Amino acid sequence: TQKKCATDAQKPRGAKAAAIRKNGVALQTRKQKTLQKSVVLSGQGLHSGVKTGLILHPLPANRGILFSGISGDVTLPAHLDYVGSTGYATSLRSRGFAIGTVEHFLAVMHSYGITNLLVKVQGEVPIMDGSAVEFCQAIEEAGIEEQTEDSAEIVIDRPYRVETKNGESISIAPAESFSVRYLLRYREPVGEQEHTYLYGGPEFFKSEIAPARTFGFLRDIEKLQTMGLVSGGKLNNCIIIGEDKIINTDLRYPNEFARHKILDILGDFYLLGRPIRGAISAAMTGHSDNIALLRQIRSGMNF
C-alpha cells in the first residue's frame, strides 16, 4: 500500500491580488495574464498517434484561451460549453472542429494563471512524456505578461457532489483556498494511493503535480486499440502497469497515479474559464465525473 500526502504547500508568489466583496463574500481578483512571446512545441497525439504540436500566441485581455487549427479559420474556446467527449481524455468540439486531450495543457494554464492565449494545434494536444512538465517549460521560456484587467475567482458557496453506482465520487465544498484530494484504489502493483494538493503557485505545481504521468493497464491496451485509442502510446510517454509490476519505468513519486489524477482535475476545472476557490475531494473518478461536477456548479451558481 502506497500513501503519501502533501502537507505543507507553498503560498502563491508574486500574485498581485486585491480583495473585493460580492454578496458578503470576499473575492480574490488577480490580473489577467498572457505570454510575452509566441512559442512552439512538437510531439505526438496519445490517442490519434499523429505527429502534432502547439503554437502558442499571446492574446489581449478578456479573450480567454482559444484553440484553433493551424490555419486559424475556426476557434474553439476552452470552456465547458464546448466539451465534446470525456472518454479517456477531455476533448472540445464545435461546428465539426475538434481538439483532443486538452487536460494536461489546461492544468498548466490553470496553475500559471494564464487567462488569454491562442493555441494552434492539429487535432490533438501532444502527450509529450505523459506529464505536463514540458508545457511548464514552454510557458516559462515564453515569459508571462501581466495585463491590466482583473479576473475574479469563482467562490464555491455550498457543497456539490457527483457519485456513481461504482463507488466513484467527486465533490467540492466551500473553503478558504483551492485544494484537491484524490484517493485511488487498484489491486497491486498499484494498491491504494492518496494525495492532497493545496494550491501554492506555479513552482509548487511544477514540482508536485506536473511531472506525474498518464498511466494504463497492459490488459486494457488491446481493447483501447480496437476503439481507435492510444495509437500514440509509447514506452516513453505512458506508465504501463502489468499484472504484478510496472513494466516500463520507475515511478517519479510513490503515489504518481493519484497525483496524475489531480493533474487531470486541475485541467478539467479550468473549463469554467476562471480559477475556483473550494476544496475538491475525489475517489476513483475520471473526466466524465469532473465535467458532471462542473455542470452542477455552473447550474447551481447561475453563471
ZICORKA-V595912 format. One record per backbone hydrogen bond with DSSP energy under -1.0 kcal/mol. NH is the residue of the N-H (numbers start at 1). CO is the residue of the C=O. E is the energy in kcal/mol with one decimal. If there is no record, write none. Layout:
nh->NH co->CO e->E
nh->NH co->CO e->E
//
This chain:
nh->2 co->192 e->-1.2
nh->4 co->194 e->-1.2
nh->17 co->15 e->-1.1
nh->18 co->29 e->-1.6
nh->20 co->27 e->-2.2
nh->22 co->25 e->-2.4
nh->25 co->22 e->-2.0
nh->27 co->20 e->-3.9
nh->29 co->18 e->-1.9
nh->30 co->151 e->-2.4
nh->32 co->149 e->-3.0
nh->34 co->145 e->-2.2
nh->36 co->143 e->-2.5
nh->39 co->56 e->-1.7
nh->41 co->54 e->-2.6
nh->43 co->52 e->-3.2
nh->45 co->50 e->-2.7
nh->49 co->45 e->-1.4
nh->52 co->43 e->-2.6
nh->54 co->41 e->-2.4
nh->55 co->120 e->-2.1
nh->56 co->39 e->-3.1
nh->57 co->118 e->-2.8
nh->66 co->117 e->-3.1
nh->67 co->76 e->-2.8
nh->68 co->119 e->-2.4
nh->76 co->67 e->-3.3
nh->78 co->65 e->-2.6
nh->79 co->77 e->-1.9
nh->80 co->271 e->-3.0
nh->82 co->79 e->-2.2
nh->83 co->80 e->-1.7
nh->84 co->91 e->-2.9
nh->85 co->91 e->-1.3
nh->91 co->85 e->-2.6
nh->92 co->99 e->-2.8
nh->93 co->82 e->-2.8
nh->94 co->97 e->-2.5
nh->97 co->94 e->-2.3
nh->99 co->92 e->-2.3
nh->100 co->123 e->-2.3
nh->102 co->90 e->-2.3
nh->106 co->102 e->-2.4
nh->107 co->103 e->-1.9
nh->108 co->104 e->-1.2
nh->109 co->105 e->-1.9
nh->110 co->106 e->-2.7
nh->111 co->107 e->-2.2
nh->112 co->108 e->-2.3
nh->114 co->109 e->-1.8
nh->115 co->33 e->-2.0
nh->116 co->33 e->-2.0
nh->117 co->64 e->-1.9
nh->118 co->57 e->-2.6
nh->119 co->66 e->-3.4
nh->120 co->55 e->-2.9
nh->121 co->68 e->-2.7
nh->124 co->122 e->-1.4
nh->125 co->100 e->-2.6
nh->127 co->44 e->-2.8
nh->130 co->127 e->-2.5
nh->132 co->210 e->-3.0
nh->136 co->132 e->-1.8
nh->137 co->133 e->-2.2
nh->138 co->134 e->-1.9
nh->139 co->135 e->-2.1
nh->140 co->136 e->-2.3
nh->141 co->137 e->-2.2
nh->142 co->138 e->-2.2
nh->143 co->139 e->-1.9
nh->145 co->34 e->-3.0
nh->147 co->32 e->-3.4
nh->151 co->30 e->-2.3
nh->153 co->28 e->-1.6
nh->154 co->275 e->-3.0
nh->156 co->277 e->-2.3
nh->160 co->172 e->-2.4
nh->162 co->170 e->-2.8
nh->164 co->168 e->-2.5
nh->167 co->164 e->-1.4
nh->169 co->283 e->-1.8
nh->170 co->162 e->-2.5
nh->171 co->281 e->-2.4
nh->172 co->160 e->-2.4
nh->173 co->279 e->-1.7
nh->179 co->278 e->-1.8
nh->180 co->197 e->-2.6
nh->181 co->280 e->-2.3
nh->182 co->195 e->-2.8
nh->183 co->282 e->-2.2
nh->184 co->193 e->-3.2
nh->186 co->191 e->-2.0
nh->190 co->187 e->-1.6
nh->193 co->184 e->-2.8
nh->195 co->182 e->-2.0
nh->197 co->180 e->-3.3
nh->199 co->178 e->-2.5
nh->205 co->201 e->-2.1
nh->206 co->202 e->-2.8
nh->207 co->203 e->-1.6
nh->208 co->204 e->-2.4
nh->209 co->205 e->-2.3
nh->210 co->205 e->-2.6
nh->212 co->209 e->-2.0
nh->214 co->130 e->-1.6
nh->216 co->239 e->-2.6
nh->218 co->241 e->-2.9
nh->220 co->217 e->-1.7
nh->224 co->220 e->-2.4
nh->225 co->221 e->-2.5
nh->226 co->222 e->-1.9
nh->228 co->225 e->-1.6
nh->229 co->224 e->-2.7
nh->231 co->47 e->-1.3
nh->232 co->46 e->-2.9
nh->233 co->230 e->-1.4
nh->237 co->234 e->-1.2
nh->239 co->214 e->-2.6
nh->241 co->216 e->-2.8
nh->242 co->245 e->-2.8
nh->247 co->240 e->-2.6
nh->256 co->253 e->-1.5
nh->259 co->255 e->-1.9
nh->260 co->256 e->-2.2
nh->261 co->257 e->-1.8
nh->262 co->258 e->-1.5
nh->263 co->259 e->-2.0
nh->264 co->260 e->-2.2
nh->265 co->261 e->-2.0
nh->266 co->262 e->-2.7
nh->267 co->263 e->-1.8
nh->268 co->264 e->-2.8
nh->269 co->265 e->-2.7
nh->270 co->267 e->-1.5
nh->271 co->268 e->-1.7
nh->273 co->270 e->-1.6
nh->277 co->154 e->-3.3
nh->279 co->173 e->-2.7
nh->280 co->179 e->-2.8
nh->281 co->171 e->-2.3
nh->282 co->181 e->-2.6
nh->283 co->169 e->-2.7
nh->284 co->183 e->-1.8
nh->290 co->286 e->-2.1
nh->291 co->287 e->-2.5
nh->292 co->288 e->-2.1
nh->293 co->289 e->-2.2
nh->294 co->290 e->-2.1
nh->295 co->291 e->-2.2
nh->296 co->292 e->-1.7
nh->297 co->293 e->-2.5
nh->298 co->294 e->-2.5
nh->299 co->295 e->-2.3
nh->300 co->296 e->-2.9
nh->301 co->297 e->-2.1
nh->303 co->298 e->-1.4
//
